Amino acid sequence: EIINGKGIARQIEGEIRRAIEVDVSHGKRRPHLSVVLVGDDEASGIYVKNKVKATERTGITSETFRLPTCTSEVQLLDVIGRLNASHLVDGILVQLPLPPHIDESTICNSVLPRKDVDGFHALQMGRLCLDMDSLAPCTPLAIVEILNRIDVDPYGKHVVVCGRSAIVGLPISIMLGSGRTYGNATVSVCHSRTAPSDLRALVKMADILVTATGCPGLITADMVKPGVCVIDVGITRIPDAATGRNKLVGDVDFDGVAPKASYITPVPGGVGPVTVAMLMRNTYFAYT
């Protein structure tokens, strides 16, 4: 079955909207998200536009600060400092990637943890590892939410995660392997230094496969077992020979793997829309 990420995202957004309308009816102000975009990266611009549209659908107010590529790290830190200090700003999102002269770690850790709706602050990551309440990164949250909504319980299952990035692979492996209600899986992590034979052997054992490497065609039909649940987080632009334009593809050979999978996310339209919905939910949590 192909997982309808857009449908799941709209459900979540509807739930958030209803909760906000109740708050507003009780005299509270609406939650507010401030988005900071540095430079003119085309993909980043599209992502920000999609996030702003989601704020409109959920009843969250937002503003976007568009800064030129030549913005210095000190200038960016000043903008974030003012947003940190504002009692009218609940969530702050700094769109990545940043220009090369700005240190992303410094910027992510300059956002107040309670306003860090992206979940990238070191404190949030530490709290996540220790099973404490935290604003977790949105893509891992989206994966957990998708599994929940399609009634696939990781408890006791073998989850294989391909990729170990700090924003997807590492946190999702921690979350699904934890003792939380959505966890209790046995988790294996593969990455760019994993021997191809080991990758193949581990993927073949996966009940749930999460892949987030940005390597198109990494996972082929002969690598997975029948009935596997596949969550494809990879997103890469490649030329489409048929149209002459670029198209988005995941890490999984979709046409080959889909017939063997019990569930599979498409790219685009799978994890992406749910990730944006989880950003809205984190903003609402930061507000409450």
Secondary structure by P-SEA (a helix, b strand, c coil): ccccaaaaaaaaaaaaaaaaaaaaaaccccbbbbbbbccccaaaaaaaaaaaaaaaaacccbbbbbbcccccaaaaaaaaaaaaaccccccccccccccccccaaaaaaacccccccccccaaaaaaaaacccccccaaaaaaaaaaaaaccccccbbbbbcccccccaaaaaaaaaccccccccbbbbbcccccaaaaaaaaaaccbbbbcccccccccccccccbbbbbbcbbbbbbcccccbbbbbcccccccccccccbbbcccccaaaaaaaaaaaaaaaaac
